[in-house]
Amino acid sequence: MDIRKLQRAIVDGLEDVKAQHIAVFNTEALSPLFERVIIATGTSNRQTKALAASVRDAVKATGAPVPRTEGEDNGEWIIVDCGAAVVHIMQAAVREYYRLEELWGGKSVHLKRPGAAASPTAKKAGPAKGKSEGAAAKSARPRPAAGKTAATPAAAKKSAAPRKTPGRGASARGTASGASSGAAPKKAPARRAASASAGAARRPAAPRKPSTPRG
């Protein structure tokens, strides 16, 4: 069986049950017994057992012999022997303690995710994006005409504003003051005549001299 096909089936089985930190290493130069070592992390005993069962079913679906498993009793570290590939499903604390990456991690294998290639729709989106950016740049340019038209109503308001006619209040005040000042001299003689007549009325009449009889 092709090792790449087997590797892909194992990784798919791990991803189906949400395995964490999946790492694949090429061990052809390190051991003649297997070509791949695959390490994955499970968060609990229940998940590590489910991951082992998912890998077993995925490999069996490819037509390969049913893998053998070890460590399912406690679930902290389960080994799934798939022939040309060995899978280590470990909990985080156990994986951190044993550090199998330092033992088998001489040459890591880059996993190609399905659908990683750029779709034609994404390629077509490039020119459209450029057009939209160009239109946005054009709309962002300053428009001098708008400034001129905006200044015209303000000028019209200034020209249409009514002008204050100075002098009305001053002339009115002047006429009022003139009228008051002109009326005062005319009334003065009348007041003087009245006071003179009143004084004359108050004075007693001079007694007449008695006439002397002629002898």
Number of C-alpha atoms within 10 A of each C-alpha: 10 7 14 10 11 20 23 16 20 25 22 17 22 28 15 13 17 17 22 17 10 16 19 22 19 19 20 14 10 13 11 9 12 18 18 25 24 24 24 23 25 25 15 14 18 13 20 28 21 21 27 28 18 21 24 23 16 22 22 15 12 12 9 13 12 15 19 13 17 14 16 18 10 12 21 23 21 22 20 23 18 23 18 17 22 22 24 23 29 29 21 17 11 13 19 11 8 11 11 13 18 8 9 19 17 12 14 16 14 9 12 9 8 6 7 7 8 8 9 8 8 8 10 10 10 10 10 11 11 11 11 11 12 12 11 11 10 10 10 9 8 9 9 8 8 9 10 10 10 10 10 11 11 11 11 10 10 11 10 9 9 8 8 7 7 8 10 10 10 10 11 11 12 13 12 12 12 11 11 11 11 11 11 10 10 10 10 10 11 11 10 11 11 11 12 12 10 11 10 11 10 9 8 7 8 6 6 6 6 6 6 6 5 4 3
